[in-house]
Amino acid sequence: MPSAWLQRYLPTRCVLCGRWPSHHQGAPWCSACVQSCLTVRLRCPRCALPLAHGRRTHRCVEHLGRTVTALDYAPPWQDVALDFKKQPQLAWAPALARLMQRAARTAELPLHRSRWWLPIPMAAARLRQRGFNHAWLLTQALARHSRGVAHAHPHVLQRAHDALPQHQRGRAQRLNDQVAWQVAEPQRVAGQSVLLIDDIMTTGATLDSAARCLRQAGAVRVDALVLARVPAP
């Protein structure tokens, strides 16, 4: 795996189109792919699904204020999101975080409004197996550019028990089987706005149940920023 230094300073092929060089602000993809693939789409402000005729989707989440996604979980970016999730592409985090920042600016989601930036935690068994939480890597990369405005923490939001991974559950189970969450030291989020950060949003059930837990702990608003959104079936 190329180190972050090599990816930034030595020419490499774009992971999307294969052209040389790939440099786009130190990213493993080229500027042409960023411009051609990251198209601005009209999306539901609550669940981030693409909209038809400007109407809000009927699958809206209930407890999130805004949800913004950088990418559609579809080719060619689907492989990028999946490789970052399942392969040790740790050096991609800063470049992916910049795509998420760009999406937040485009959608006019003011990240500085949120005092706490919290990653969606992984199940304990999956974290031991993989060795890292990709959502926390994205959160750290985003927080480096916050200039102290936000507090990023990996353990404020915690899983109360481990559920089956999303890919092992059907759509109905994903929507109805809520993950149990708990907030460590609820006084941290009481009266504050919170930004949830995750890599791939499938149905929104996980983010929405986490938002509900944070609201019950006293958070006044919970928004979400995700790397990729799975299109509606």
C-alpha positions as CSV (number, residue, x, y, z in Angstrom):
1,M,0.0,0.0,0.0
2,P,1.5,3.4,-0.9
3,S,2.2,5.7,2.0
4,A,0.5,9.0,2.3
5,W,3.8,10.7,1.4
6,L,4.3,8.7,-1.7
7,Q,0.7,9.3,-2.8
8,R,1.2,13.0,-2.3
9,Y,4.5,13.6,-4.0
10,L,5.1,10.7,-6.5
11,P,3.1,10.2,-9.7
12,T,0.5,7.4,-9.5
13,R,-2.3,6.2,-11.7
14,C,-5.8,7.4,-10.9
15,V,-7.7,4.6,-9.2
16,L,-10.8,5.4,-11.2
17,C,-9.6,6.0,-14.8
18,G,-6.0,4.7,-14.7
19,R,-4.5,7.8,-16.2
20,W,-1.3,9.4,-15.1
21,P,-0.8,11.3,-12.8
22,S,-3.6,10.9,-10.3
23,H,-2.8,13.9,-8.1
24,H,-5.8,15.9,-7.1
25,Q,-4.8,17.6,-3.8
26,G,-2.8,14.6,-2.9
27,A,-5.6,12.2,-3.7
28,P,-5.3,8.8,-5.6
29,W,-7.8,10.1,-8.2
30,C,-7.4,12.7,-10.9
31,S,-9.1,16.1,-11.1
32,A,-10.9,15.1,-14.3
33,C,-12.7,12.2,-12.5
34,V,-13.6,14.5,-9.6
35,Q,-15.2,17.0,-11.9
36,S,-17.0,14.4,-14.1
37,C,-18.2,12.1,-11.4
38,L,-19.0,14.4,-8.5
39,T,-22.1,15.9,-10.1
40,V,-24.4,18.1,-8.0
41,R,-27.7,16.4,-7.6
42,L,-31.0,17.5,-6.1
43,R,-31.4,15.5,-2.9
44,C,-33.8,15.1,0.0
45,P,-32.3,17.3,2.8
46,R,-33.3,14.7,5.4
47,C,-32.2,11.4,4.0
48,A,-29.9,12.5,1.0
49,L,-31.7,10.3,-1.6
50,P,-31.9,11.9,-5.1
51,L,-35.2,13.7,-5.6
52,A,-37.6,13.5,-8.4
53,H,-39.4,16.7,-9.3
54,G,-38.0,18.4,-6.2
55,R,-40.3,16.4,-3.8
56,R,-39.1,15.0,-0.5
57,T,-38.7,11.2,-0.5
58,H,-41.2,9.1,1.5
59,R,-38.3,7.2,3.1
60,C,-37.2,10.2,5.2
61,V,-35.5,9.6,8.5
62,E,-37.2,11.0,11.6
63,H,-34.6,12.3,14.0
64,L,-31.9,13.8,11.7
65,G,-31.9,17.5,10.9
66,R,-29.9,17.4,7.7
67,T,-28.0,14.6,5.9
68,V,-25.4,15.3,3.2
69,T,-23.5,12.8,1.1
70,A,-20.4,13.3,-1.0
71,L,-21.0,10.4,-3.4
72,D,-23.5,8.0,-4.7
73,Y,-22.7,4.5,-3.8
74,A,-22.5,3.5,-7.5
75,P,-19.7,3.1,-10.1
76,P,-17.1,4.3,-10.2
77,W,-16.9,5.7,-6.7
78,Q,-18.6,2.6,-5.2
79,D,-15.3,0.7,-5.4
80,V,-13.4,3.6,-3.8
81,A,-15.9,3.6,-0.8
82,L,-15.8,-0.2,-0.5
83,D,-12.0,-0.4,-0.6
84,F,-11.7,2.3,2.0
85,K,-14.2,0.4,4.2
86,K,-12.8,-3.1,3.8
87,Q,-9.1,-2.7,2.8
88,P,-6.4,-0.9,4.7
89,Q,-6.5,2.2,2.5
90,L,-5.8,4.4,5.5
91,A,-4.0,7.1,3.5
92,W,-7.2,7.9,1.6
93,A,-8.9,9.4,4.6
94,P,-7.7,13.0,4.1
95,A,-8.7,13.0,0.4
96,L,-12.1,11.5,1.1
97,A,-12.7,14.0,3.9
98,R,-12.0,16.8,1.4
99,L,-14.8,15.4,-0.9
100,M,-17.1,15.4,2.1
101,Q,-16.2,19.0,3.0
102,R,-16.9,20.0,-0.6
103,A,-20.3,18.3,-0.4
104,A,-21.1,20.1,2.8
105,R,-20.2,23.5,1.3
106,T,-22.3,22.7,-1.8
107,A,-25.3,21.7,0.3
108,E,-24.8,24.7,2.5
109,L,-24.5,22.5,5.6
110,P,-22.5,24.7,8.1
111,L,-20.2,22.2,9.8
112,H,-19.1,24.7,12.3
113,R,-22.6,24.8,13.7
114,S,-22.0,21.3,15.3
115,R,-20.0,21.3,18.5
116,W,-19.5,17.6,18.6
117,W,-18.4,15.5,15.6
118,L,-19.0,11.8,16.3
119,P,-18.3,8.8,14.1
120,I,-20.7,5.9,14.0
121,P,-19.1,3.2,16.1
122,M,-18.3,-0.3,14.8
123,A,-19.4,-3.5,16.4
124,A,-16.7,-4.6,18.8
125,A,-16.1,-7.9,17.0
126,R,-15.7,-6.1,13.6
127,L,-13.4,-3.5,15.1
128,R,-11.1,-6.3,16.5
129,Q,-11.2,-8.0,13.2
130,R,-10.4,-4.9,11.1
131,G,-8.3,-3.0,13.5
132,F,-9.7,0.5,12.7
133,N,-12.9,2.3,12.4
134,H,-13.1,4.0,9.0
135,A,-15.8,6.4,10.2
136,W,-13.4,7.6,12.9
137,L,-10.6,8.0,10.3
138,L,-12.9,10.3,8.3
139,T,-13.9,12.2,11.5
140,Q,-10.3,12.8,12.4
141,A,-9.4,14.0,8.9
142,L,-12.4,16.4,8.9
143,A,-11.6,17.7,12.4
144,R,-8.1,18.6,11.4
145,H,-9.6,21.4,9.3
146,S,-12.1,22.6,11.9
147,R,-9.6,24.9,13.7
148,G,-10.9,24.0,17.1
149,V,-14.5,24.7,16.3
150,A,-15.6,21.1,16.9
151,H,-14.7,18.4,19.3
152,A,-14.2,15.0,17.7
153,H,-14.5,11.9,19.9
154,P,-14.7,8.2,19.1
155,H,-16.4,7.0,22.3
156,V,-19.1,9.6,23.2
157,L,-21.6,7.5,21.1
158,Q,-21.4,3.8,21.9
159,R,-23.1,0.6,20.9
160,A,-25.1,-0.9,23.7
161,H,-25.0,-4.3,22.0
162,D,-23.6,-5.6,18.7
163,A,-26.0,-6.1,15.8
164,L,-25.5,-8.0,12.6
165,P,-23.7,-6.0,9.9
166,Q,-25.9,-4.1,7.4
167,H,-24.9,-6.4,4.6
168,Q,-26.2,-9.5,6.5
169,R,-29.7,-8.0,7.1
170,G,-32.5,-7.6,4.6
171,R,-34.0,-4.2,3.9
172,A,-37.0,-4.7,6.1
173,Q,-34.8,-5.8,9.0
174,R,-32.5,-2.8,8.5
175,L,-35.4,-0.4,8.7
176,N,-37.1,-2.1,11.7
177,D,-34.2,-3.6,13.8
178,Q,-32.8,-0.5,15.6
179,V,-29.3,-0.7,17.0
180,A,-29.2,0.0,20.7
181,W,-27.0,3.0,21.5
182,Q,-25.8,4.8,24.6
183,V,-24.2,8.2,25.2
184,A,-21.2,8.3,27.5
185,E,-21.4,11.4,29.7
186,P,-24.6,12.8,28.3
187,Q,-23.8,16.2,29.7
188,R,-21.2,16.5,26.8
189,V,-24.0,16.7,24.2
190,A,-26.8,18.2,26.2
191,G,-27.8,21.6,24.7
192,Q,-25.3,21.0,21.8
193,S,-25.5,20.4,18.1
194,V,-24.0,17.1,16.9
195,L,-22.6,16.0,13.5
196,L,-22.7,12.2,12.9
197,I,-20.1,11.0,10.4
198,D,-20.2,7.6,8.5
199,D,-18.8,6.1,5.4
200,I,-21.7,4.4,3.7
201,M,-25.4,5.1,4.4
202,T,-27.7,2.3,3.3
203,T,-31.3,2.9,4.6
204,G,-30.5,5.6,7.2
205,A,-31.8,3.4,10.0
206,T,-28.5,3.3,11.8
207,L,-27.9,7.0,11.6
208,D,-31.5,7.8,12.6
209,S,-31.5,5.5,15.6
210,A,-28.1,7.1,16.7
211,A,-29.7,10.5,16.3
212,R,-32.6,9.6,18.4
213,C,-30.3,8.4,21.2
214,L,-28.4,11.7,21.0
215,R,-31.6,13.7,21.1
216,Q,-32.8,11.8,24.1
217,A,-29.5,12.6,25.8
218,G,-30.2,16.3,25.2
219,A,-28.7,17.2,21.9
220,V,-30.7,20.1,20.3
221,R,-29.9,19.1,16.7
222,V,-28.2,16.1,15.0
223,D,-27.0,16.3,11.4
224,A,-25.2,13.7,9.4
225,L,-22.3,13.8,6.8
226,V,-21.6,10.6,4.9
227,L,-19.1,9.6,2.3
228,A,-21.5,7.6,0.1
229,R,-25.3,7.1,-0.1
230,V,-26.8,3.8,-1.4
231,P,-29.5,4.6,-4.0
232,A,-33.0,3.5,-3.3
233,P,-33.8,0.0,-4.6
